Amino acid sequence: MKHIHEFEITSHPALNPEAAALGIRGAEIRKCVSCLKEITFIQTKSGWVPLFNDTEADEQDILLA
């Protein structure tokens, strides 16, 4: 069964001028309340999107944990 993240916002990092020039309007660090995984989200004109794809845990993730 695939885990569905339930995020809460933990911080709002400040944007630098270069990020704003790329069209990024905001950033948030969000943490899943059940597995505690943190993911960075950015706000663009299309809305909030994760900065990196969230992949399911694999053997490499287990080794790095």
N, C-alpha and C positions, 0 to 999 in steps of 0.2 A: 504494500500500500504506500502510495506517495504521500509524503508529509506536505501539508499546506501551511505555509508560513502565516502567522498572525503578527504583524509588525507594530511596534510602537516607536515613536521618534525619540532618539536619544540626544541628537545635537543638530545644529544648523551651521555648518562651516561657512566662513566668509568667502565670497568669490573674489578672485583676483581679476584685474582688467582683461587678461587674456581669455579667461573663461567667458566673461561677458561678451567679448568680441566674437566668440564662437556661437553665441546665441543661447548660452546657458543662463537661465534666469534665477535659479536657486539650487541649493543642494541640501540633502538631509542624510544623516546616518540613521538607519532604522535597524532595530534588533527584534528578532522573533521571540515572542514571550515563552514559547515552549522549548525550542532547541537552542536559543541564545545566539544564533548566527547573525552577524552584522552584515548589512548590505548598504552600499551607498546608492542613493537615488539622486538624479538630477532633474530639474524642471526645464523643459524646452517649450516652444510654442505648441507642441503636441500634448503636453502634460508631463506628469511624473513618470520616469522610466528608470529601471535599474542601470547602473553604470556598467556592470558586467553581467553576463548571463549566469543565472543560478542553476548549476548542474547538480544532479543528485550525487550523493556521496558515492565514491568509488574506492578502490583499494588504495589509491594514492592519497586521498583525503584522510583515510584512516591512519596511514603511516605518518602523515604530517601532523596529526592531532596530538 
